[in-house]
Amino acid sequence: MNFKCEELTISDEELGCTITFSDSKSSDNQFKTVEEIMNSDEKYLLIQRSYPEDDDDVDNYHIESSETDVELLSDDIEMTVVLDRERFEIEWPGAHLEIGLSLTDMELKSLKEILEKRFIDRLRQKK
């Protein structure tokens, strides 16, 4: 397991959707200096989809993590995801992460819904 998720944040707004798994709570950051935050050992996974302003443009996808140097950008994005009560496992070209979960029923439901609603065209089922 790469890390245990202490905080899950989901933001689904007009210009995009972001899912962030973090090993610390954001409220812990309010008492840190800017230098402490920038040099933090915080572990995270960020999955993002940005919607275009023009109808002719395509959506942009982005995945990044503190646990790997491999970022996934729009053209090559294809994710394999396993989600259950205890873990979130994600694989993309060149990277694999496993995150421990202890989510409420509502958080788990929201995560499943947002993955199916906003990222379904980029998800592949694990065989």
Helices and strands as residue ranges (DSSP letters): E 3-4, E 7-13, E 16-22, G 26-31, H 34-38, E 44-50, E 60-65, E 68-73, G 74-76, E 79-83, E 87-92, E 95-100, H 105-118, G 120-122, E 123-125
